[in-house]
Amino acid sequence: MQDRFSEYRIMWILVFFDLPTATRKDKQAYALFRKNLQRDGFTMFQFSVYVRHCASMENAQVHIKRVKSFLPTFGHVGVLCITDKQFGAIELFYGKKPVAPNAPGQQLELF
């Protein structure tokens, strides 16, 4: 039973994509692809990177096959499958948002 939840057996699917958005039809295909990913349980990791947790490699293959079934006609899509152990080793860095300096307030003089 312990092997069933092994961090080497649990998988993560990462879907990377770069799709055109020049025309209205391109934008519709882009939106449909993202909606299909979300319907299949993927969540946004970054703007064009979606991830999904799977209990096993067999389960991951089902979802990879599903992603292949709704690939858009144009653009580039990559699918990567990694173990939970590998996913846990990802180092994430978040930059600070630039903050505008405080504008000097207007000084009032009282007599």
C-alpha positions as CSV (number, residue, x, y, z in Angstrom):
1,M,0.0,0.0,0.0
2,Q,2.9,2.4,0.8
3,D,4.2,2.0,-2.8
4,R,0.9,3.3,-4.2
5,F,1.6,6.8,-2.8
6,S,5.3,6.8,-3.7
7,E,6.7,10.1,-4.8
8,Y,8.4,8.2,-7.6
9,R,5.0,6.8,-8.8
10,I,2.9,9.9,-8.6
11,M,3.2,12.0,-11.7
12,W,2.8,15.6,-12.8
13,I,2.0,16.6,-16.4
14,L,3.2,19.9,-17.6
15,V,1.8,21.4,-20.8
16,F,3.7,24.3,-22.4
17,F,2.3,26.2,-25.3
18,D,2.9,29.1,-27.5
19,L,-0.2,29.7,-29.7
20,P,-0.8,32.5,-32.2
21,T,-3.3,35.2,-31.3
22,A,-3.1,37.5,-34.4
23,T,-6.6,36.9,-35.7
24,R,-10.0,36.4,-34.1
25,K,-9.9,32.7,-35.1
26,D,-6.5,32.3,-33.5
27,K,-7.7,33.9,-30.2
28,Q,-10.8,31.6,-30.2
29,A,-8.5,28.5,-30.7
30,Y,-6.2,29.7,-27.9
31,A,-9.2,30.2,-25.5
32,L,-10.7,26.9,-26.4
33,F,-7.4,25.1,-25.8
34,R,-7.0,26.7,-22.3
35,K,-10.7,25.9,-21.4
36,N,-10.2,22.3,-22.5
37,L,-7.0,22.1,-20.3
38,Q,-8.9,23.5,-17.3
39,R,-11.9,21.1,-17.9
40,D,-9.4,18.2,-17.8
41,G,-8.1,19.3,-14.4
42,F,-5.1,21.3,-15.3
43,T,-4.3,24.5,-13.4
44,M,-2.2,27.5,-14.5
45,F,1.4,27.4,-13.3
46,Q,2.5,30.3,-15.4
47,F,0.9,32.1,-18.3
48,S,1.5,29.4,-20.9
49,V,2.3,26.5,-18.6
50,Y,-0.4,24.3,-17.1
51,V,0.1,21.4,-14.6
52,R,-1.9,18.4,-13.5
53,H,-1.4,15.9,-10.7
54,C,-1.9,12.2,-11.6
55,A,-1.9,9.2,-9.3
56,S,0.2,7.1,-11.7
57,M,1.9,7.0,-15.1
58,E,-1.1,5.1,-16.4
59,N,-3.4,7.9,-15.3
60,A,-1.0,10.5,-16.8
61,Q,-1.1,8.7,-20.2
62,V,-5.0,9.0,-20.2
63,H,-4.7,12.8,-19.7
64,I,-1.8,13.2,-22.2
65,K,-3.9,11.4,-24.8
66,R,-6.8,13.7,-24.0
67,V,-4.6,16.8,-24.5
68,K,-3.5,15.4,-27.9
69,S,-7.1,15.1,-28.9
70,F,-7.8,18.8,-28.5
71,L,-4.5,20.3,-29.9
72,P,-5.0,23.5,-31.8
73,T,-4.1,23.5,-35.5
74,F,-1.4,26.2,-35.2
75,G,1.2,27.0,-32.6
76,H,3.6,24.9,-30.5
77,V,2.5,22.6,-27.6
78,G,4.9,20.6,-25.4
79,V,3.9,17.9,-22.9
80,L,6.3,16.8,-20.1
81,C,5.7,14.2,-17.5
82,I,7.7,14.2,-14.3
83,T,7.6,12.4,-10.9
84,D,6.3,14.0,-7.8
85,K,9.8,13.9,-6.4
86,Q,11.1,15.9,-9.4
87,F,8.3,18.3,-9.2
88,G,9.0,18.9,-5.5
89,A,12.6,19.8,-6.4
90,I,11.5,22.8,-8.5
91,E,12.9,26.1,-7.2
92,L,10.6,29.0,-7.7
93,F,11.6,32.6,-7.5
94,Y,9.2,35.5,-7.3
95,G,10.4,39.0,-8.3
96,K,9.2,42.0,-6.4
97,K,6.7,44.3,-8.1
98,P,8.2,47.7,-8.9
99,V,6.7,50.3,-6.6
100,A,6.5,53.9,-7.6
101,P,8.2,56.2,-5.2
102,N,6.0,58.3,-2.9
103,A,5.1,61.5,-4.6
104,P,5.8,64.5,-2.3
105,G,2.5,65.8,-1.0
106,Q,1.5,69.4,-1.3
107,Q,2.6,71.4,1.7
108,L,0.1,73.8,3.2
109,E,1.0,76.9,5.1
110,L,-1.1,78.1,7.9
111,F,-0.9,81.7,9.2
